[in-house]
Amino acid sequence: MTQDSWNKAYLAKFSQNERLYYFIGYLIWPFGITLEAFRQWDKPWSKNAFWLFCIFFGFTFVIAEEGGADSDRYAREFIALAHSRTGLRDLWSLFYVVGSDYTDIVSPLVMFLLSRITDNPTLLFGIFGLISGYFYSRNIWYVLERMNGKFSGIALLFFITFIFINPIWNINGFRFSLAAQIFLFGTLPYLLEGKKKSLIWSGLSVLAHFTFIFPVVVLGLYYLVRNRTTIFLIFFVVTSFIREIDLEWFQSVLSSVLPNFIFAEISNYMNEGYAEYRRTSDQELPWFITYASIGIRWVVYMIVFTTMYFGRDTLRERSDLKSLLSFSLLFYGFANILSLIPSGDRFFIVANQFMIPYFLIFFVAFPRVGENIIIKIFSIPFLLLFCAVNLRIGMSFFSVMTLIGNPFTAAFYSDPVPFITDLKNLF
């Protein structure tokens, strides 16, 4: 055996042993191994270590007990399904039928298949963590790889912001959260590498949540017209000044272009009663939640104009960055419009999932922009507020067990007390 062959064999053996050591470490302390996975992001085991933590997070997920919470509704529907005599053929006959609640396929099908063997919602959310965590981990590592792990100054805060845009505790609203991750999983490789086959995943996001017919249409429009950065920038700016929309007119437009089963479901979100309920709910939100959402939009606007002004040469040289920026501007413009209808503001989650990676990859290509003192002074407070608010929301859905437990302790002891409650009791 030559020296080169011996070195390759040794490295392969070392890599296998390293995977084994970290898997054993996961069985002892999943959260600790997750932190190590980010520190050694370029190791072949790292993203799977994070995926395993997402599964563990699902199994230790604290199901909300207050009425109206999505996780509480999922749990109740799952238990009812487990004790029903519904068959797969019965379920299949309800998909995409006007008047039926089954306008998505993924969530009902997962719940049905699991309900044939258990009625335990803890296992359901473990499966939610497994499915959503797969796409979540791949999206995070895809951005890391495009950055080549370079974190210059403020880039680390932007990266944490990216993680918190659609975090793993959003399995509380599994359908939309999963659809957003799948859409990003399919669209980013197309924009940055030109991989058209990955667009299949973008289309499949509709199976997770029916409203993703809108992002898919926007993506189709971009596919036809390609990079029209100046036009999309104008659209991005103009739509920012639209303050209200005629819901009846919008409904009439949708009724003429959408299939009946989708329009029937969307119209439920657009009736005046639901619109008033959303307005009242938004007014009752704490100030920090409101300003966290507004603040990140201000950061987006500032850095879009900053990067386009100072990075014109970079954008001309980097077709991948130009494609990502163009699509992000187009999508953000449509998100501005959709935000004017009840519940439509959640499409900012999808828009920011593209905008923030654009900033991160741009900062690697042009670090002087990211280190600009004006950007730091303006961005840091709003990004910190955004991350703090989203972490505070997450504390309602994980417990101390999530942070210090492991699969063995979780199997024998469930902690239904949210971490935020423990913190309040402590102080």
Secondary structure as UniProt FT lines:
FT   HELIX           3..28
FT   HELIX           30..39
FT   TURN            40..42
FT   TURN            44..45
FT   HELIX           46..59
FT   TURN            67..68
FT   HELIX           70..82
FT   HELIX           88..94
FT   TURN            95..96
FT   TURN            98..99
FT   HELIX           106..115
FT   TURN            116..117
FT   HELIX           121..147
FT   TURN            148..149
FT   TURN            153..154
FT   HELIX           155..165
FT   HELIX           168..173
FT   HELIX           174..193
FT   HELIX           196..198
FT   HELIX           199..208
FT   HELIX           210..212
FT   HELIX           213..225
FT   HELIX           229..238
FT   HELIX           239..241
FT   HELIX           247..257
FT   HELIX           260..268
FT   TURN            269..270
FT   HELIX           272..283
FT   HELIX           287..310
FT   HELIX           312..317
FT   HELIX           319..338
FT   TURN            339..340
FT   TURN            342..343
FT   HELIX           344..346
FT   HELIX           347..365
FT   HELIX           367..370
FT   HELIX           373..394
FT   TURN            395..397
FT   HELIX           400..404
FT   HELIX           407..412
FT   HELIX           419..426
//
